[in-house]
Amino acid sequence: MAATTPPDPNTIVWFAGSYVRLGDANVNILTHALNYGTAVFEGIRGYYDEREANLNLFRALDHYRRWKLNCSILRLDVPKTPEELVEITAELCRRNRFKSNIYVRPLAYKASARIGVHSDNNDAFAIVAVPYGEYFAAAKGLKAGVVSWRRVDDLAIPGRAKICGAYANSVLAGDEAHANGHDEAIFLNNDGHVAEGSASNLFMIRRGQLVTPPITDNILEGITRDSVMQLARAELNLTVVERSIDRSELYIAEEIFFCGTAVEIAPATHVDHRPIGAGVPGPLTLKLRSVFAEAARGRIPAYRHWLTPTLAPEAVRA
Ligand SMILES: Cc1ncc(COP(=O)(O)O)c(C=O)c1O
């Protein structure tokens, strides 16, 4: 997994309404969000384009629109428009002069420093961008395992909202999967249907169709998931079906892959120690992986609108 080394404390971040050093962007130990998980995060990738010497944010406006909606579930106010948030992020890219792929972590949180679970309107947000590589070494495929933990239910902590406290659920799942010799976890929901990975959505190919759980099966409404569905229909002419998936269907699927901002597209070659298809990354998965990589890097004109270039021409020349 990427980013095991702590980011440079001199990285410029957006914190408490201004651009400051990461090393100076700290919160009180009694912060409500730190004690009770009352925060909502987002994750956005930026891809550095060597040819154009520019750093392009991938679907940044869609991410910030989703973030603000998700924040409203927890009654967290982010007093900026999605367009303003994209501009702050672009400015972070310019100030940090990144010349590599990056990951952007917006975080909105309940900021009062006191004991007591009831929340108030003291909300704050920060945006951090750091150089970032691959989340998984995914090219040769991942071994996945269904875990005994169930995906958080919408009636407990809404999984669609990227609420920080809910990620203890993902940590438990990942730990169990690793302890059982897998690279990644597969969650079932409370109905026993396949939900998603610990930090990614899941697709399978069955009878030549691309199948993924519906957004009402306690999954995160992934932006990569949406990109994959658009690309599969338009570029690969695949039929895409959103329906519940049984655990045993995974075992007889032709192909399976995970997708997400950090994960990108990661083939799963095994589930519960059983090979999927031939036990190697499947041909449709590999095609989708490559078309997604092309689109995310601005190489397919029809998807150029997904990218926000961040470096002003002067910054490129500097
Ligand atoms: C639980 C979960 N599912 C799916 C995803 C993928 O969502 P996206 O493609 O919007 O990054 C994530 C991303 O962090 C996640 O945490």
The ligand as an ORCA input file, in Angstrom:
! r2SCAN-3c Opt
* xyz 0 1
  C     -16.090      2.105      1.636
  C     -15.728      2.693      0.308
  N     -16.326      2.218     -0.789
  C     -16.035      2.701     -2.013
  C     -15.091      3.703     -2.176
  C     -14.788      4.218     -3.568
  O     -15.371      5.494     -3.751
  P     -14.748      6.528     -4.784
  O     -14.650      5.845     -6.080
  O     -15.726      7.646     -4.820
  O     -13.418      6.928     -4.261
  C     -14.438      4.213     -1.057
  C     -13.438      5.272     -1.214
  O     -12.839      5.725     -0.280
  C     -14.772      3.709      0.217
  O     -14.172      4.168      1.316
*
